Amino acid sequence: MTTQQYLQQIQHQQATGSPAPVPAPPRLY
């Protein structure tokens, strides 16, 4: 997928309160 789609997926998961299945930098938490 494209970077835009990747970011949109993360935003959607955060909005729904579901844990993101993709690894993210610890700095974001």
N, C-alpha and C positions, 0 to 999 in steps of 0.2 A: 504493500500500500504506500501511498505518498505520505510525506511528512505531515501535510495538512490533515489527511484522514486519520493519521496516527494521533495527532493532537486532539482532533474532534472526538475520537473514541475515548481518550483519557478524560476529556472534559465531561462527556456524557456519563461515564462511569462515576466520576466524582459527584456529578449532579444527582445521580440516582443513589449514591451512598454505597455503591458496590466497590469492592476492592479491585484495584487495577491489576490485571494479570501480567502486566509488563514491568520489568525492573525500572526503578527510577532512582536518581541520585539521592542519597540520604539528606542532602542539603535542602531538598524541597520539603522535607517533613519537619 
